[in-house]
Amino acid sequence: MIFVFDLGGVLSDIDVQGFLERLQRLMPEGRRTKLNADELLAGGGDSFLHDYELGYLSTEEVIHRFHLFCRPEVTDEQIRQIWLSELKPIPENRKALLRQLRANGHTVCLLSNTNDMHWQYIEPMFRYDSYTLKDHFDHVFLSFRLHLYKPEKPIFEEVNKTIDDNRYVIYIDDAERNRMAGQAMGWATFASIREWADYEKFNLFT
């Protein structure tokens, strides 16, 4: 069996509203009501963060774009910490689940729309004690490295080129549009680890 996990919203909880509120506090007071989450966050269209998650902008360029929203005295490090605050630390039981699935002979993949700054923050969470990233995943598919983006079909085809597509695939992603794209590939989809675990009656803590 093959498991394909999303990152933000599945393995790592996300705090989009908190991120926006913290970012607004770095902005001049008169601009705070003009912050448009749909345009700012990486959801497609003309969003510069969408380009960042496709790997077409560098971290330095993105921090510069953020500075255009912020007060002059705001530092690069303040912006970096605000941006990283959207992602929460990955709970140990979720990391243990990935290792258990691999130990049981399943193929485990990560498929994420993400960016360099977020990945540099998250990836060390899989490297601790004697564990490495490879203890958790057989394959890692990241939008900013592939220049491909969910829910567009090419990134799912990239996964299928790597895995044995004759095996049953379970895909866990919190975004409905991504799950629909997975379903079009013939994958079984779930909105959360808990939803899949309840369906399979799988004990997450064994």
C-alpha positions in Angstrom: 0.0 0.0 0.0 1.2 3.6 -0.7 0.4 6.5 1.6 0.7 10.1 0.3 0.6 12.8 3.0 0.1 16.5 2.7 2.3 18.6 5.0 0.5 21.8 6.2 -2.9 21.0 7.7 -2.2 17.2 7.9 1.2 16.5 9.4 1.8 20.0 10.7 -1.2 22.0 12.0 -1.4 25.5 10.4 -2.5 28.8 11.9 -3.4 31.0 8.9 -5.5 33.5 10.8 -2.9 33.9 13.5 -0.2 34.4 10.8 -2.3 37.2 9.2 -2.9 38.9 12.6 0.8 38.8 13.4 1.7 40.1 10.0 -0.8 42.9 10.4 0.9 44.1 13.6 4.0 44.7 11.5 2.2 46.9 9.0 1.5 50.6 9.2 -1.8 51.1 11.0 -3.5 52.6 7.9 -2.8 49.5 5.8 -3.9 46.8 8.1 -7.5 46.6 6.8 -6.2 46.3 3.3 -4.5 42.9 3.8 -6.1 40.4 1.4 -5.5 36.9 2.5 -6.6 35.3 -0.8 -4.0 37.4 -2.7 -1.3 37.2 -0.1 -1.4 33.5 0.7 -0.2 31.0 -1.8 -3.5 30.0 -3.3 -2.8 30.7 -7.0 -3.4 33.5 -9.4 -1.1 36.5 -9.0 0.0 35.8 -5.5 3.8 36.3 -5.0 3.7 33.5 -2.5 2.2 31.2 -5.1 5.3 31.9 -7.2 7.4 31.3 -4.1 5.8 27.9 -3.6 6.5 27.1 -7.3 10.2 27.9 -6.7 10.2 30.9 -9.0 11.1 33.4 -6.3 13.9 33.2 -3.8 13.5 33.6 -0.1 15.3 36.9 -0.3 12.9 38.2 -2.9 9.9 37.1 -0.9 11.2 38.8 2.3 11.6 42.0 0.2 8.0 41.6 -1.0 6.9 41.3 2.7 8.8 44.5 3.5 6.5 46.4 1.1 3.6 45.6 3.5 5.5 46.4 6.7 6.8 49.4 8.6 10.3 50.6 7.7 11.8 49.4 11.0 10.7 45.8 10.6 13.6 43.4 10.2 14.1 40.4 7.9 14.2 38.2 11.0 10.8 39.5 12.2 9.3 38.7 8.9 10.9 35.3 8.8 9.5 34.4 12.2 6.0 35.6 11.4 6.0 33.5 8.2 7.3 30.4 10.0 4.6 30.9 12.7 2.0 29.7 10.3 3.3 26.1 10.7 3.1 24.3 14.1 5.6 21.7 15.3 4.7 18.2 14.1 3.4 16.0 16.9 5.5 13.0 17.8 2.6 10.5 17.3 2.3 11.6 13.6 6.0 11.1 13.0 5.8 7.8 14.8 2.9 6.8 12.5 5.0 7.5 9.4 7.8 5.3 10.7 5.3 2.5 11.7 3.7 2.5 8.2 7.2 2.1 6.6 8.2 -0.6 9.1 5.0 -2.5 8.1 6.2 -2.5 4.5 4.1 0.4 3.1 5.5 3.2 0.9 5.2 6.6 2.5 5.3 9.8 0.5 5.1 13.5 1.2 3.3 15.7 -1.4 3.2 19.3 -0.4 2.7 22.8 -1.8 5.4 24.4 0.2 8.4 26.8 0.0 12.0 27.0 0.9 11.6 28.9 4.2 8.9 26.5 5.4 10.8 23.5 4.4 14.0 24.6 6.0 11.9 25.0 9.2 10.0 21.7 9.0 12.6 19.3 7.6 14.8 19.2 10.8 11.7 18.1 12.7 12.2 14.7 11.0 15.9 14.6 12.1 16.2 13.9 15.8 17.6 11.2 18.0 18.8 8.6 15.5 16.1 9.4 12.9 16.5 11.0 9.5 14.0 12.2 6.9 14.4 8.8 5.1 13.1 7.1 8.2 9.8 8.8 7.7 9.4 9.0 3.9 10.4 6.9 0.9 9.7 9.8 -1.5 9.3 13.6 -1.0 7.5 15.7 -3.6 7.7 19.5 -3.0 6.1 22.1 -5.2 9.0 24.6 -5.0 11.5 21.9 -6.1 9.4 20.4 -8.9 7.9 23.8 -10.1 4.6 22.0 -10.0 1.6 22.8 -7.8 -1.5 21.0 -6.5 -4.2 20.5 -7.6 -2.8 20.7 -11.1 -2.5 17.2 -12.7 1.3 17.3 -13.5 2.4 17.1 -9.9 0.2 14.0 -9.3 1.5 12.5 -12.5 5.0 13.1 -11.1 4.1 11.0 -8.1 2.7 8.2 -10.2 5.9 8.1 -12.3 7.8 7.3 -9.1 5.5 5.0 -7.2 4.1 1.7 -8.4 0.7 2.9 -9.6 -0.7 -0.6 -9.5 -0.7 -0.5 -5.7 -3.6 1.0 -3.7 -2.9 4.6 -2.8 -4.2 6.4 0.3 -4.0 10.2 0.0 -4.5 12.5 3.0 -4.9 16.2 2.3 -7.0 18.8 4.0 -7.8 20.7 0.8 -10.9 19.4 -1.1 -9.6 20.6 -4.5 -6.4 18.5 -3.9 -8.4 15.5 -2.8 -10.6 15.7 -6.0 -7.4 15.7 -8.1 -6.2 12.7 -6.2 -9.5 10.9 -6.8 -9.1 11.6 -10.5 -5.9 9.6 -10.3 -7.8 6.7 -8.7 -6.5 7.3 -5.1 -8.6 6.9 -2.0 -8.7 10.2 -0.3 -9.2 11.5 3.3 -9.2 15.0 4.8 -7.1 14.1 7.9 -5.1 11.4 9.5 -7.9 11.0 12.1 -10.5 10.5 9.3 -8.4 7.8 7.7 -7.7 6.2 11.1 -11.3 6.1 12.0 -12.2 4.6 8.6 -9.5 1.9 9.0 -10.0 1.6 12.8 -6.2 2.1 13.1 -4.8 2.8 16.5 -2.6 5.9 16.1 -0.8 5.4 19.3 0.5 1.8 18.8 
